[in-house]
Amino acid sequence: MSENYFKKYPNKEGFFNEYGGAFIPPQLEEEMKKINDAYFSISKSHKFISELRDIRKHFQGRPTPVYHCHRLSQKYGGQIYLKREDLNHTGAHKLNHCMGEALLAKHLGKKKLIAETGAGQHGVALATAAAYFGLECEIHMGEVDIAKEYPNVLRMKILGATVVPVTHGLKTLKEAVDSAFGAYLQDPINTIYCIGSVVGPHPFPMMVRDFQRVVGIEAKDQFFDMTGELPDNVVACVGGGSNAMGIFSAFLEDEECKLYGIEPGGKSLETIGEHAATMTLGSPGIIHGFKCYTLQDENGEPAPVHSIASGLDYPGVGPEHSMLKDLEKVTYDCISDKECIDAFFELSRMEGIIPALESAHAVAYALKLAKENPKQSILVNLSGRGDKDLDYVVENYGIPK
């Protein structure tokens, strides 16, 4: 991937063409400028880069492997490969940017990390980063998601984080972001908001993307080493879109690679509140301090959303994804709750890998692609493992015989 792309997007104001920016209260503008300036100076330094590389190798366990799904490929056609981010320490891709954000916070002299979480993977990753660097940590999480993802709540608490239940609205990810932003506004001097995806006001979409680029860089080299060519298709789930942006970033200029971002079709695409198909059914709007495709109600407010996967139920999406949709660089499509659950069990029983429900959306789409294109290769970003989802899945769907 040409470095010129990453220098061009975003621009100095944080826009990816018309999307992104920083629509924030005046009292935050100076703090965001400090974070932006620090990122550009610190992240280019040999010391920062060396320390982050050391963390990734000796603490996170990177590089994560690419795995060929032999039995799934035989059954569905095509050649299906997984980038195993589920093997990254803490069980998901989230630690890639959390360690980077926490390292930046340490250099800035911040004392406390604040964030939201949906499925709990970002919360666990940030709590891990806080413990590693000796920082305080406060995680805001909707009550609905606390019930769905309780194992991750316990992990956060064991790691020393304070978990703040969010009780207003739908009590899920969007409300958790609202709550975390409010807490950050109370003390932006000593705290830093470590947002959990490629969303939020500039510079966060850029920073998170840059920290997640390691996924695509590794995957491209690994796949070529294994096969002697690039994948025909690259698939990743999209909520806010950090795991997808991480792997897509390496393939954006490779025309032979088709890129697919997979959203939650939920229970029904026909009814507001029954899905989270932001790119499929949304329109440009402003949410949480940035412009992107959003799902909106009749009053122009963020619409209620649903997904079986707590980490995907967000009515917005990363501004870079919004740009890539308009440029037709990435195809965005949907997978229903039922298709997600079927893929969850299929990967578990055919390959011995239990995926996160978020990642199972991408797996489900890959199985469709394999049937339609039996001579093509498909690389899936398996963004996380499914330990956190087991109680919810068994309680609501049982265990098939």
N, C-alpha and C positions, 0 to 999 in steps of 0.2 A: 504494500500500500504506500503510495507516494506521501512523503511528509508534507508536501504542499497542501494536501487536503486538510491535514490537521492544523496547519498554520492558517488556512483560509476559514475553516469552520470550527468554532464560531468566530465572528468578527470581534472587534475590540469591545463592543457593547454587549456581547454575549448572544448575538442572534445567529441562528442557522437559517439564512434567508429571512423569512418573515417571522419565524418562531423563536422562542426563547426570551432573552432580555431579563430585566430585573424590575418588576413592578412591586416595589417594596416601600414600607414607611420610611420617611426621611431619616429617622434615628438609626436605621439599619444600613443606610447607604455607605457611610464611612467604614463600618465594620466589614461589609462585603468587599469594599475596595482594598482594605487591609489584607483580607483573605486572598483576594485575587493577586495582589502584588506579591504577597509572600509565596503563593504557589508558583508564580513564574520565576521568582528568584531562587527559592529553596529547591524546587523540583529539578532545576537544571544543575544543581551543585553535585559534585562528585560524592560528597559525604552522604547526602540524602539518598542518592541513587544506590550507592554501595550498601547503606544500611537497609534499604527496602529490598534489595536483591538478597541480602543475607537472611532477612526475615522470611522471604518467600521460599527460599531453599531449605533453611534449617528449622523453621517454625511451622510454616504452612504446608510443607511437603511438596512444593512445586518442583518440576512440572508435573501436572496431572496427566495421565496417559490418554491416548485415543484407543478405543477398544472396538474390534469388529464383532458385531452380533451375528455369529455363525448360524444359529438356529432360526432366529427371526428372518434373516436373509433367505434361508432355504424355504421358509414357509410363505413369505410375502413377496418374494422376488426382490430384485435390486440387491445392492450391497449396503447394509445399514451399519454406520459407525457412530460411536458415542464419544464425545469429549467429556471425560469423567470428572466434572467439577464436583460431583458428589463425594469424591475422594479428597478434595481440598479440606484442610483442617476446619472443623465446625460443621462440615457436611454440605457446604454450598459455595457458590462463587462470591458471596457477599464479603468474605474476609479480604478479598483482593483490594477492594477500595477502603474497607474499614481500617486496615493497617496503615494504608497510605494517608487517610484523613487523620487518624490518631497521631501518626508521626508528624504531620503538618501542625496539628494542634499543640504537640509538645514543643516544637520549634517556635510557635507563636506565644508560648507561655500560658496557654489556656489550662484551666484546672479541671474542667468538667466537660464531658461529651453528652449531648442531648440528641435523641433521635426518636423517630416513630418506627413501628414495625407492624407488619400484617401477619405473615405466617410465622414470624418470630426468628427467621434466619438472620435477618439484618440485626435484630436486637441481640441475638446470641453472638454474632460476629463482632459487634461493637463492644459488647460487654467483655469479650475475650481481648480485644485490642486495649480497652481501658485497663484491664488487669495486667496486661503485658507492660504497659507504659506507666502504671501507677497513677491513673487518673480516675476521678469520679465518673459515674455513668448513670444516666436517667433515661429510661425507655418508656415511651407512651404507646399503649396498645389498647385497641377497642375490646370491650367486654366480650363481644361475640367471638373475636379471635382468641382471646384468653382461654375461653372454654374449648374452642376447636383445637388449639395448639398448646395445650397445657404442658406437655413435656418441655417445650422450649421456654415457657415461663419459668419452670423450675431451674433450667440450665442458666438462664439470665440471673436469677437470684443467687444460685450457687457461685456464680462468677463475681458476685458482689454488686450487681446493678440494682437500682431501685426501679421497680416496674409500676408505672402509673396507669391504673385502669381508666379508660375513657368511656363515659357513660351517656354522652349526648348523641343525637342523630341515630344513624344506623349502627353505631358502636363498632365500626370496622376501620379500614385503612385511611380513608379520607379524613375521618374525624380524628384519628390518631395524629395525622400530619397537622391538622388545625391545632391540636392540643400542644404538640411539641414546639411548633412555631411560637405559640403564646408563651411557653416557658422560656424559650430562647430570648424573646423580646424583653423579658424581665431583667436579664443580665448578660447582654452580648459581649461585655468586656472580658469576663472570666470564663464564659462558656463558648462552645462552638457547636453549631447544629450540623451534625454529620448525616446528611440526608441519605436515604437508603437506595436511591436509584438515580438514573440520568434525568432527574426532574428537579424542579425548584428554580429559584432565581440564579442567574449567573453569579459565580463561576461553577456552581455545583454540577450541572449537566456535563460540562467540559471535564472537570476534575474526575468525576466518577468514570466517565468514558475512558479517560487516559489511564486510570489505574486498572480498568478492566481489559485494556487492550492486550494484556499478557495472555489472555485466553486465546484470542485469535492468532497472535504471533506463534504461540506454541502449537496450536492445532494445525495451522497451515503447514508448518515444517514437519510435524509428526505424520500428517496424512500423506504428504508427498514422499516421505521416507518409506512409508508402508506400501504405497501403491504406485509411485512414480508419476503421479498426476494429481491434479486438484479435484476436489469433489464436484460432482455435477450439481448438487443441491446442498444448501446449508440451512438448517432449521433451528429456530429457538423460540421459546415462549416470550410473550410480551405483556407486561403489566405496565410498570414504569419504563422498563426496557433495558436494564443494565446488563444482564447476561447476554441479551441479543446484540446490544451495541458492542459488547466486548468481542464476540466472535465475528460479527459482520464486518467490523473495522478492518480486518485483514483481507477481506475479499471484495471490497466495494469496487475496485477497478478491474476485477477479473470477470470479463463478460461471459466466460464459459460457466461460471458459477451462478446459479439462481438462488436468491436469498428469500427466505420465508419467515415472517414474523407471525406467531400464532397467538391469537387473543382468546379470551373466554367467551364462548357462545352461550355458556350457562344453561339455563332451563329453556329459554326461548329468545330468539332475536326479535320477536314481534312485540314484546312488551317491555317498557321501561322498567328497570329494577330487576329484570330477570336475566341480565347479561352484563358484561363489561367490555363490549366490542367497540372500543373507543375509535379505533382507526377505520373500522368498517362502517359505523353508523354515526360517528361524531362529526363535529364541525369546529373550525378554529374559535378559540376563546381563551380567556385568562383564568388560571387557577393557581393558587399557591405561589404567586409572584412571578409567573412566566406564562408565555403564550404557547399553546399547543392545540392539537385536536382534543376536544372534550365532548363528553356526553352531557347534554344540557336539557333541563326541563323547559316548560313553556314560558317560564320567566327568565330564562337565560342563566339560571343557577345550575351548579353541578348536579346532575341527575343521580338518583340512587342506583347502585350497581350490585351485581351478584356474581360470584364465582365459587365453585366448589373449592378452589385454591385461594386461600386467604391472601397470598402475596400478589394476586392478579386483580383483586377487586378494587380498582382505582378508576375514577372517571376521567382521568387525564392520561398523558403519555409523554415520553421524552420529546423535547423539541427537535432533536436531531432525527428521530423516527418520523416526526411530522414532515420534516423537509424531505427525507428519503422517500416517503409515500408520494409526495407531490412530484418528485423527480423520477418516480417509477424505478428507483434503484432496488427497492424491496417490495415484495408482494405480501400484503397483510391479509390473513384469513382467520377463520374461527374454528374452534373445536368445542363441542357441547360437553356438559358435565358427564353424560353417559359415555361418550367416546373417550373422555379422559379416564374414567374409572376402568373401562375395558382395557385401555392401554396400560394402566397402572398394574393390573393383574397379569396382563400378557407379558410385559417385560420381566416382572418378578418371576414368573413360572417358566418362561422360555430361556432366560439368561441369568437368573439368580441375582438380579439387581432390582431392588425396590426403589422406585423413583419418587421424588416429591410430586405432589399433585400438580404443581406449577409445571415441572418438567414433563409430566405425563401428557400435557397438552401438545408439546412438541413431538413426543414419541408417537402419539396418535396420528398426527399429521404425517409423520414420516412413514407410517405403515400405509397410509393412503397413497402417498407418492410412490412407494415401492410397488404397490399393486398396479398403478397406472404406468409406471416407467420401469419395467423389470430389468432393463439393461443399464440402469444408471446407479450411481453411488449417491448416498445421502449421509451427510454428517450432521448429527444432532448435538446441540449443546445440552448435555444432561446437567442442568444447573444446580440440582440438589438432590439429596437422598430423602427417602420417605419415612424415616423413623418418626418424625413429628406428626405425621398424618395417620398413623396406624389406628389409634383409638377412634378417631373420627370416621375413618373408612369402615372399620369393622362394625361400629355402632350403627351406622347409617346404611351400609350396603352388604354387611355380612361377609363371609368368606366363601367363595364359590367352591364347589366340589370338583 
